[in-house]
C-alpha cells in the first residue's frame, strides 16, 4: 500500500495525539464529508458557515479511516468508533501538515497569482508539465487560507512538479500562504481592478499580489507580465525583498519570454513565441488572446524547469477552456445550433473585456445574434457604478447588439448603452435565466459572465438542461 501519509509521521507533524487505534497510514485528505473516499482522513475544519465536526459521522459513513478533530470538540465525538487524531485547532494542524509536506518534497514548485487568469494558468501548467513528470496541482480554485494548505498537505512525496494558485482579496493574505508553498518560480499573470472595493488603487492591489515574492526559495525566479502597467512597481518590489532573478513574459520587445505574433479564431489560436531566444510555433486549443498570453508564462515555466518543450507544445494544442472560464457548448436548438460560452465563474473589468473580445471573435450561424448575458461585478466598492458603465465601450467596439443583464450594479451599464443596442435588464438571476431560455434562437452565440455571487452558472445549467449538447461540445480540462 502506498500511503499519502504514514499516521505516525502525520501526528508528529501536527503535534496531535491519537484516540483509538489509528491505521498505519492514509491514502488522502478531505475536508468534505460528502466526497471523502475510503482510506482517507477527514479534517473537521470549522469554517465561517459550517463546522466540519458536525459532519464527522457522515465522513465516517462514507469511508473515512481517520478523523482529525479539535480538543474542544472531542466530547461531542464520543459516539464515533473511528480512530481520531486530536489537535488544538484543525485548520492550524492542516497548516503544519502542509509545511511538513513541503519540507519532504523534492519537487520543482511554481505558484501563480494575479487579478485574472490564475486558475487557467494553473491548469495550463498542470498540462504542460505532465509529460515531464508527476504533477500535483490544486483542484478547482483552492487558493485561499484553507485551499492552499489543503493542496500542500495532499502533495505526494514523489512529485516532480507542484503547481499552486494563491489568491487574495485583502492585503496580507498571500504572504503567509506563499511562505508555506516556498515556490521556485512565482508568476503574476496581471494586475487589474479585481476586489477594487477593498483597495484604494491598482497600486495597492499590485502590492498585495507582490507578497508572493516574499516566499520564493533562494535563487528563485519572479516571472512578471512585462505588458502590465504595474510591471515597474512589481519588479522594484521583487528586487527590494531580495529576489535576484526577475524575468518577464508578454508581447513587450524586452520580455524574456515573448509573444511575437498571434492569430486567433473562435476555436483556438496559433502563436509564435520566443523562448530562450528561439521562435517556436504553438497551437492552443482554447481561444482568446488572454489565453495566449498566459500560455507564454506557462512555456516560460517549462523552460525554467528544464521540462520537455515539445511535449508542452503538444499539450497546449489539446488544451480546452476550463468550466466557467470560457468553456464552449454547442447545443441543439430547433433546426439549428446555439453556441454557449460559459464565463460564469467570476468577473472583473479586465476579465469582462477579455470575454467580450472572445464573443466578438465568434461568428453566429445563419441569422443568429451575438448576445452578452452579464451580471454584476462584485467587490468594486465606490468604483462600482463607473466600472459597470465603462463596459459600454468594449461592448460597442465588439459589435454586440444584444445585451441581457441582471443585478443592481448592471443598471449603470443599461443606462450607458445607446438605443442601437437591444438591452434587457431583469432584477434577479432566476428571472434572467427564464428569459434567456425562452428567447434564444437558432444560430445565436451567447456568452454568460458575472461575479460568482450572482450564480450565473444556473443560467448555463438551464440552457444545457433545455437544449441537448451536440457531440463536438468542448471537453473540460
Helices and strands as residue ranges (DSSP letters): E 5-6, H 7-14, E 17-19, E 25-26, E 28-30, E 40-43, G 52-55, H 56-61, E 66-70, G 71-77, E 84-87, H 90-104, E 108-113, H 118-130, E 135-137, H 147-153, E 161-165, H 174-181, E 185-188, G 196-198, H 202-209, G 210-215, E 221-225, H 231-240, E 245-250, E 257-264, E 269-275, E 278-284, H 289-305, H 309-317, E 327-333, E 336-343, H 349-361, E 370-375, G 381-383, H 384-389, H 391-397, E 402-406, H 411-416, E 422-426, H 429-439, E 445-449, G 452-454, H 457-466
